[in-house]
Amino acid sequence: MPLAGLAEKVVIVTGGASGIGRAVVERLHAEGSRVVAVDVHEHGLRELSAAIPPDRLLGVTADVATVEGTERYFAAAIDRFGRVDGLHANAGIAEPGTAIADTDPDDFDRMIAVNLRGVYLGIRGMLRVLAGQGSPGSIVATSSVLGIKGYADSGPYCASKAGVIALTKTAAIEAGPAGHRVNAVLPGPIATPMADRIQESLPAQDREQFQRDLVSVVPLGRFGRASEVAALVAWLLSDESSYVTGGIYSVDGGQAAG
């Protein structure tokens, strides 16, 4: 049975060309939504456009970390579909890191710009659009289980994802009186192209151990699927979760419980 309230809704998904974002785009399309997929990678957007009819999907190339890019994707969505009802602020980066003492400040700034500033700009833009429309909407941000747990050699990433949680809670308090809902999902180890790139960047002899180390802290004992995250995101964007806001939801196979 389809989730209530998603049919014909217009939803923006940032980072929508691959991984979790693409799975969310596909799930929303299956639910009958009209979707605006935003990404910096044109090739991935072209692949999506070949799979989903143009009256149901708009691909927008934009840098979510900039005001200009954010304004571009909101304007494109409204120009094509006339309104925006939901946002999945999902775009993010993750790279092999170093100990905080060895971190390059430029690398730290880039992580914060994409993972945290990009979410801030998306939430800010969405709330302004909803105020102009005079209708309630739903926002879901992608944080990470590492937003609530430390992890060696991942200081900038952990900090950026912790910031997303704080933004989500604050936005939920501010937007609640107008009927808008803001929640966050915290994926654990998920099998995505980004996770593959991180593993492939390691020395060949370290790759299997890296994968074992990640799964060893997951009670379910496996990597998650992007579709499993998408299922929760779709529910949070739908009317099924109409009394849910300010929530922080782990999709991590139990990792955060340990």
C-alpha positions as CSV (number, residue, x, y, z in Angstrom):
1,M,0.0,0.0,0.0
2,P,1.4,3.4,-0.9
3,L,2.4,5.8,1.8
4,A,-0.3,8.5,2.4
5,G,0.3,12.0,1.2
6,L,3.2,11.4,-1.2
7,A,1.3,11.1,-4.5
8,E,1.8,14.2,-6.6
9,K,3.9,15.9,-3.9
10,V,7.0,17.8,-5.2
11,V,10.1,16.7,-3.3
12,I,13.7,17.9,-3.7
13,V,16.5,15.4,-3.0
14,T,20.0,16.7,-2.9
15,G,22.8,14.3,-3.7
16,G,20.1,12.6,-5.7
17,A,22.3,11.0,-8.4
18,S,23.8,8.1,-6.5
19,G,23.8,6.2,-3.3
20,I,21.1,7.0,-0.7
21,G,19.9,10.0,-2.6
22,R,19.2,8.0,-5.7
23,A,17.4,5.3,-3.7
24,V,15.2,8.0,-2.2
25,V,14.5,9.5,-5.7
26,E,13.5,6.0,-6.9
27,R,11.3,5.3,-3.8
28,L,9.6,8.7,-4.1
29,H,8.9,8.1,-7.8
30,A,7.4,4.7,-6.9
31,E,5.2,6.5,-4.4
32,G,3.9,8.8,-7.1
33,S,5.8,11.9,-6.1
34,R,7.3,14.4,-8.6
35,V,11.0,14.6,-7.7
36,V,13.8,17.2,-8.2
37,A,17.1,15.5,-8.1
38,V,20.0,17.8,-7.3
39,D,23.7,16.8,-7.7
40,V,27.1,18.1,-8.9
41,H,27.5,15.0,-11.1
42,E,25.7,15.5,-14.4
43,H,26.4,11.9,-15.5
44,G,24.4,10.5,-12.6
45,L,21.5,12.9,-13.3
46,R,21.5,11.9,-16.9
47,E,21.2,8.2,-15.9
48,L,18.3,9.1,-13.6
49,S,16.6,11.0,-16.4
50,A,16.8,8.0,-18.7
51,A,15.0,5.9,-16.1
52,I,12.2,8.2,-14.9
53,P,9.8,10.1,-17.2
54,P,10.5,13.8,-17.6
55,D,7.1,14.8,-16.2
56,R,8.0,13.1,-13.0
57,L,11.7,14.1,-12.6
58,L,13.8,17.2,-12.9
59,G,17.5,16.9,-12.7
60,V,19.4,20.0,-11.5
61,T,23.2,20.4,-11.4
62,A,24.1,22.6,-8.5
63,D,26.6,23.0,-5.6
64,V,24.5,22.7,-2.4
65,A,27.2,24.5,-0.4
66,T,26.6,27.8,-2.1
67,V,23.8,30.3,-1.9
68,E,23.7,30.5,-5.7
69,G,23.4,26.7,-6.1
70,T,20.7,26.5,-3.5
71,E,18.7,29.3,-5.0
72,R,19.1,27.6,-8.4
73,Y,17.6,24.3,-7.5
74,F,14.6,25.8,-5.6
75,A,13.9,28.2,-8.5
76,A,14.1,25.3,-11.0
77,A,11.7,23.2,-8.9
78,I,9.2,25.9,-8.7
79,D,9.5,26.8,-12.4
80,R,8.9,23.2,-13.4
81,F,6.3,22.0,-10.9
82,G,5.0,25.3,-9.3
83,R,5.7,24.4,-5.7
84,V,7.8,22.4,-3.3
85,D,6.3,20.2,-0.6
86,G,9.3,18.3,0.8
87,L,13.1,18.3,1.0
88,H,15.6,15.6,1.6
89,A,18.8,17.5,2.4
90,N,21.0,14.5,1.7
91,A,24.1,15.7,-0.2
92,G,27.3,15.0,1.6
93,I,30.9,13.8,1.2
94,A,33.1,11.4,3.1
95,E,36.7,10.7,2.6
96,P,39.6,8.8,4.2
97,G,40.8,11.1,7.0
98,T,43.6,11.6,9.4
99,A,43.9,12.3,13.1
100,I,42.7,15.8,14.1
101,A,46.2,16.9,14.8
102,D,47.2,16.1,11.2
103,T,44.1,17.5,9.5
104,D,44.4,20.1,6.8
105,P,42.1,23.1,7.7
106,D,41.1,23.3,4.1
107,D,39.9,19.7,4.1
108,F,37.9,20.5,7.3
109,D,36.3,23.6,5.7
110,R,35.3,21.6,2.7
111,M,33.7,18.9,4.8
112,I,31.7,21.5,6.8
113,A,30.7,23.4,3.6
114,V,29.1,20.4,1.9
115,N,27.8,18.3,4.9
116,L,26.7,21.1,7.2
117,R,26.4,24.4,5.3
118,G,24.7,22.6,2.4
119,V,22.0,21.3,4.8
120,Y,21.6,24.6,6.5
121,L,21.1,26.4,3.2
122,G,18.6,23.7,2.1
123,I,16.6,23.9,5.3
124,R,16.7,27.8,5.2
125,G,15.5,27.8,1.6
126,M,12.8,25.3,2.1
127,L,11.3,27.1,5.1
128,R,11.3,30.3,3.1
129,V,9.5,28.6,0.2
130,L,6.9,27.0,2.5
131,A,6.2,30.4,4.1
132,G,5.5,31.9,0.7
133,Q,3.3,29.0,-0.2
134,G,1.4,29.0,3.1
135,S,1.3,25.2,3.3
136,P,2.9,22.7,5.6
137,G,5.9,20.7,4.5
138,S,8.4,18.1,5.6
139,I,12.2,18.2,5.7
140,V,14.5,15.3,6.2
141,A,18.2,15.8,6.7
142,T,20.9,13.1,6.4
143,S,23.2,13.0,9.3
144,S,25.2,9.8,10.3
145,V,25.6,7.5,13.2
146,L,29.0,9.2,13.5
147,G,27.1,12.4,14.4
148,I,26.5,10.8,17.8
149,K,29.6,8.6,18.1
150,G,33.2,9.5,17.7
151,Y,35.4,7.7,15.2
152,A,39.2,7.9,14.9
153,D,40.5,9.7,11.8
154,S,37.0,11.2,11.1
155,G,36.9,14.3,13.2
156,P,35.7,16.7,10.4
157,Y,33.1,14.3,9.2
158,C,31.8,13.6,12.7
159,A,31.6,17.3,13.5
160,S,29.7,18.0,10.3
161,K,27.2,15.3,11.0
162,A,26.7,16.3,14.6
163,G,26.0,19.8,13.4
164,V,23.2,18.5,11.2
165,I,21.5,17.0,14.2
166,A,21.6,20.3,16.1
167,L,20.3,22.1,13.0
168,T,17.5,19.6,12.7
169,K,16.3,19.9,16.3
170,T,16.4,23.7,16.2
171,A,14.6,23.9,12.9
172,A,11.9,21.6,14.2
173,I,11.3,23.9,17.1
174,E,11.2,27.0,15.0
175,A,9.1,25.6,12.2
176,G,6.6,23.6,14.3
177,P,4.1,26.4,14.9
178,A,3.7,26.8,11.1
179,G,3.0,23.0,10.8
180,H,6.3,22.1,9.2
181,R,8.2,19.0,10.3
182,V,12.0,18.5,10.3
183,N,13.7,15.2,11.1
184,A,17.0,13.5,10.5
185,V,18.2,10.1,9.6
186,L,21.5,8.6,10.8
187,P,22.7,5.9,8.4
188,G,25.4,3.5,9.6
189,P,27.5,1.5,7.2
190,I,25.6,1.5,3.9
191,A,26.7,-0.1,0.7
192,T,26.9,2.9,-1.7
193,P,29.3,4.1,-4.4
194,M,30.8,6.6,-1.9
195,A,31.6,3.8,0.6
196,D,33.2,1.9,-2.3
197,R,35.4,4.8,-3.2
198,I,36.6,5.1,0.4
199,Q,37.5,1.4,0.5
200,E,39.2,1.5,-2.9
201,S,41.3,4.5,-1.8
202,L,43.0,2.3,0.9
203,P,46.0,0.1,0.3
204,A,44.8,-3.2,-1.2
205,Q,46.0,-5.2,1.9
206,D,43.8,-3.0,4.2
207,R,40.5,-3.1,2.4
208,E,39.1,-6.4,3.7
209,Q,40.1,-5.5,7.3
210,F,38.4,-2.1,6.9
211,Q,35.2,-3.7,5.9
212,R,35.4,-6.3,8.7
213,D,36.0,-3.5,11.2
214,L,32.9,-1.6,10.1
215,V,30.6,-4.6,10.2
216,S,32.0,-5.8,13.6
217,V,30.3,-2.9,15.4
218,V,26.9,-3.6,13.7
219,P,24.7,-6.0,15.7
220,L,22.9,-7.1,12.5
221,G,26.3,-8.0,11.1
222,R,26.1,-6.6,7.6
223,F,26.1,-3.4,5.6
224,G,22.8,-1.7,5.1
225,R,21.2,-1.1,1.7
226,A,20.4,2.4,0.4
227,S,16.8,1.3,-0.1
228,E,16.5,0.6,3.6
229,V,17.4,4.3,4.3
230,A,15.1,5.4,1.6
231,A,12.1,3.6,3.2
232,L,12.5,5.6,6.4
233,V,13.1,8.9,4.5
234,A,9.9,8.3,2.4
235,W,7.9,7.6,5.6
236,L,9.2,10.8,7.2
237,L,8.3,12.8,4.2
238,S,4.8,11.3,4.0
239,D,1.6,12.1,5.9
240,E,2.1,8.8,7.8
241,S,4.5,10.6,10.1
242,S,2.3,13.7,10.6
243,Y,3.0,13.9,14.4
244,V,6.8,13.3,14.0
245,T,9.2,16.2,14.2
246,G,12.6,16.9,15.7
247,G,13.3,13.2,15.6
248,I,16.8,11.7,15.1
249,Y,16.5,8.2,13.6
250,S,19.3,5.7,13.3
251,V,19.3,3.3,10.3
252,D,22.5,1.5,11.3
253,G,21.8,-2.1,12.0
254,G,22.0,-1.3,15.7
255,Q,25.4,0.3,15.7
256,A,24.4,3.3,17.8
257,A,23.1,0.9,20.5
258,G,26.6,-0.3,21.4
